[in-house]
Amino acid sequence: MINLVGVAVPRVLLPELAERLIHAGFNGTASRLLDASAEGRAKLELTHAERGELLAVLEHPPEGLEELCRVLRDEGAAEAINRERRTEWPVDALPAT
């Protein structure tokens, strides 16, 4: 298992995930994922961009990657809500105290 965004992902699923990433043109993320697996790392920290790339290739997740997809979607939804709130209430628009 390797931990990605707090989800334990079986290493046996990593080649398929990497293949999806490569097919979509996300070679760097695929390489980092496979390298981390080959090195036996227990956890791989992902950048914001890498998380987006994973979500893009997991639109229809294969069996075993559903939880990873759900967590990435939840993160994306939370980020969108926060971004919307920042737009609605910009700091410079707040009354002076």
N, C-alpha and C positions, 0 to 999 in steps of 0.2 A: 504494500500500500504506500501511496505517496499522498501527502496532504496538499490539496489545492484549495485555496479560499475556505479553509476549515472543513473541507470534505475529504474523507479518506477514499481515494480512488485506487482500485486494484491496478497494479502494474501491467497486468495482462491486457488492459484496455488502452494503455498509452499508445501502442503502435497505431491503432485505429484512429485515435484522437489526433495523433501527429499527422497521419495520412490526410485527414480532413483539413487540418491546418495548411499543409503543403498544397493541397488541391486548391485552396482558397487564396494562396499566395502569401501565407503567413509563415514563411520558412524559418525565420528567426525564432519565433515562439515554438515551433515544432522542434527545432534543434535544442533549445533550452530544456524543453520537456523531456526529450530523449536522453540528453546528457545527464540531467538530474536523476533520471531512472537508472541509467548505466552506472552512475556513481553511487547508487544505493542511498541517495538522500531521502530523508523522511518527509521533507517539506520543501516546496518551491514557492517562494514569494513571487507574486505576479504583479506587473505594473498595471496601471489603469488600462492602457492600450491592449495589453495581453489579455486582460479579462474580457474586454470587448471583442477581441478576436475569437476567444473561446466561445463566447456567447453566440457569435455569428455562425460558427460551424456546428453549434449544438441546437440549431433551430428545431430539428427533429432528432433528439438524442437517442443513441442506441441504448439497449438494455444495459444498465449498470452506470450510466452517466446522467440519469434523470435528476438525481439530487444535485449534482454539480450544476446542471442547467438551471434548476430552480433557484439555487443560491445566487448564481450570477444574475438571473432575472430580477430577483428581489433586490440585490445591490443596485442594479440599474434603475429600478423603479424608485428606490429611496433617493438615489442621486438626482433623478429627474424632479422629484418633489422638492428637494432642497434647492435645486437650481431655480425652479419656478418661484419659490419663496424669496430667494435673493432678488429676483427680477421684480416681484411685486412690491417688495419693501427694501429698496436700496438704502444703504446706510445714510447717504447724504440727503435723503428725503425725510428722515426722521426729524421731529422737532428738536430744537436745541434745548438743552437742560440748563 
